[in-house]
Amino acid sequence: MKADKLIGSGWRFPINVDARGRLQWSYGPDRVRDSIWIIVRTAIGERVMRPRFGASADDYVFQPNSLPTRTALQGAIKSALLAWEPRIEVVSVRVDTASSDPERRLVDTGLDNQVLVTIDYKIRATNELFNVVYPLYLDEGVS
């Protein structure tokens, strides 16, 4: 059986249309990655029919870039993934300051307020290992 059948398909995230005016779709591992992004970006209470859905990562904007903040963000994301994405096994969730990466420090400025959330996961149906890196700025006015 193909992985697409085991994992499923759905609208690509973010929702977009192709050149013919049709909605774009994602399949297989891309579908799981899109689902992870949706879970991380959705605020708890945002969905009327599923008020506990999401990780509320954006709630950490304007918080200090401290170990307690990064630990709370890590816990919120890991709990949300365990609750809402049964197609994966969460291997690890790490939240690191962007300024701790020496390669990025040489190129970028203003990294004191950026954290990188790295989510390592395994798709249960295929046993493939993937990761997603979600950049989050904890301070206003940084893009």
PyMOL commands that set and color helices and strands:
alter all, ss='L'
color gray80, all
select helices_A, chain A and resi 3-7+28-41+57-60+67-84+98-100+102-107+111-113
alter helices_A, ss='H'
color red, helices_A
select strands_A, chain A and resi 9-11+25-27+88-97+114-123+128-137
alter strands_A, ss='S'
color yellow, strands_A
deselect
rebuild
show_as cartoon
